[in-house]
Amino acid sequence: MKEIFIQISQNRVFIITLYAWIIAQTLKVVIGVIRQRKFDFRWLIGTGGMPSSHAAGSACLATILGLEYGFYSAYFALAASFAIVVMFDAQGVRRSTGRQARILNKIMDDIYWQGRTSEGRLREFIGHTPIEVFAGALLGIAVAFWLH
């Protein structure tokens, strides 16, 4: 088991991808603090926001594999395909889910005030705008080039 952790810690592709994700999450917190003038722990571990850490991590992974093994390699093709799916999901499906949660929360508020339910609110901030995904992808690509 110890050998597995040693191998993971020495996996350059994984570590650089992890750095891209950490940088994106840190930027998300900094931007949130600047905009809201307060700290919210959910920015550190939550989804949504600027830049997309999903896009940063997946774009970084594809780029670093392209740099390591060639942009013609099956590794790059697999990672790039994965990145496209992740980014599409981040700005498409999950964003729509957030919109639906917002509408359902309004309905739940109306029902609650009529005294018919005590259900909790749904999480609305789930997905990303296209610009947040684009910014995350650019960040991930930049981190891959920077740390390669």
C-alpha positions in Angstrom: 0.0 0.0 0.0 2.9 2.4 0.8 4.3 1.7 -2.6 1.1 2.9 -4.3 1.2 6.2 -2.4 4.8 6.7 -3.3 4.1 6.0 -7.0 1.1 8.4 -7.0 3.3 11.1 -5.3 5.9 10.6 -8.1 3.3 10.7 -10.9 4.2 14.0 -12.6 1.0 14.1 -14.8 -1.2 13.6 -11.8 0.6 16.1 -9.6 0.5 18.9 -12.2 -3.2 18.2 -12.9 -3.8 18.4 -9.1 -2.0 21.7 -9.0 -4.3 23.1 -11.8 -7.4 22.1 -9.7 -5.9 23.6 -6.5 -5.1 26.8 -8.2 -8.6 27.1 -9.8 -10.2 26.4 -6.4 -8.0 29.0 -4.7 -8.8 31.6 -7.4 -12.5 30.8 -6.9 -12.2 31.6 -3.2 -10.1 34.8 -3.8 -12.6 36.0 -6.4 -15.5 35.2 -4.0 -13.9 37.1 -1.2 -13.3 40.1 -3.4 -16.8 40.1 -4.7 -18.7 39.4 -1.5 -16.2 40.9 1.0 -16.5 37.8 3.1 -15.2 34.2 3.2 -17.5 31.3 2.5 -16.0 27.8 3.1 -18.3 26.4 0.4 -16.3 28.2 -2.3 -13.3 26.0 -1.3 -15.0 22.7 -1.7 -18.1 23.4 -3.7 -18.9 23.4 -7.4 -19.6 26.3 -9.7 -17.9 29.7 -9.8 -15.0 31.3 -11.6 -12.9 29.7 -12.9 -14.2 26.1 -13.3 -11.8 23.8 -11.5 -13.4 20.8 -13.5 -12.3 22.5 -16.7 -8.9 23.5 -15.4 -8.1 19.9 -14.2 -9.4 18.2 -17.3 -7.7 20.7 -19.8 -4.5 20.5 -17.8 -4.6 16.6 -17.9 -5.1 16.6 -21.7 -2.4 19.2 -22.3 0.2 17.6 -20.0 -0.4 14.2 -21.7 -0.1 15.9 -25.1 3.2 17.5 -24.0 4.5 14.2 -22.5 3.4 11.7 -25.1 2.7 13.8 -28.1 -0.6 15.3 -29.3 -0.9 12.4 -31.8 -1.0 9.8 -28.9 -3.9 7.8 -27.7 -3.3 9.2 -24.2 -3.9 12.8 -25.4 -7.0 11.7 -27.5 -8.5 9.9 -24.5 -7.8 12.9 -22.1 -9.0 15.4 -24.6 -12.2 13.5 -25.1 -12.7 13.3 -21.4 -12.0 17.1 -21.1 -14.7 17.8 -23.7 -17.3 15.7 -21.8 -16.4 17.3 -18.5 -16.5 20.8 -19.8 -19.8 20.2 -21.7 -21.3 18.8 -18.5 -20.0 21.6 -16.3 -21.6 24.3 -18.4 -24.5 22.4 -19.9 -26.2 19.7 -17.8 -25.1 20.9 -14.3 -25.9 24.5 -15.2 -29.4 23.5 -16.2 -29.8 21.5 -13.0 -28.9 24.7 -11.0 -31.6 26.6 -12.9 -34.1 23.9 -12.2 -33.1 24.0 -8.5 -33.7 27.8 -8.4 -37.2 27.3 -9.8 -38.0 24.4 -7.5 -36.8 26.5 -4.5 -39.2 29.3 -5.5 -42.1 26.7 -5.6 -40.9 25.3 -2.2 -40.9 28.8 -0.7 -44.5 29.4 -1.9 -45.6 26.0 -0.5 -43.7 26.6 2.8 -45.4 30.0 3.4 -48.7 28.3 2.9 -47.7 25.9 5.7 -47.7 22.7 3.6 -44.0 21.7 3.9 -40.8 22.0 5.8 -38.4 20.6 3.2 -35.0 22.2 2.8 -33.7 24.2 -0.1 -31.9 22.7 -3.1 -28.4 23.7 -4.1 -28.7 26.2 -6.9 -25.0 27.0 -7.6 -24.1 23.7 -9.4 -22.8 24.4 -12.9 -20.8 27.0 -14.8 -21.3 29.7 -17.4 -19.5 29.1 -20.6 -17.0 31.9 -19.7 -16.2 30.2 -16.4 -15.5 26.9 -18.2 -13.4 28.7 -20.8 -11.4 30.5 -18.1 -10.8 27.2 -16.3 -9.7 25.5 -19.5 -7.2 28.3 -20.2 -5.9 28.1 -16.7 -5.4 24.4 -16.9 -3.6 24.7 -20.2 -1.4 27.5 -18.8 -0.5 25.4 -15.7 0.4 22.4 -17.9 2.8 24.5 -20.0 4.1 26.3 -16.9 4.9 23.2 -14.9 6.0 20.9 -17.8 
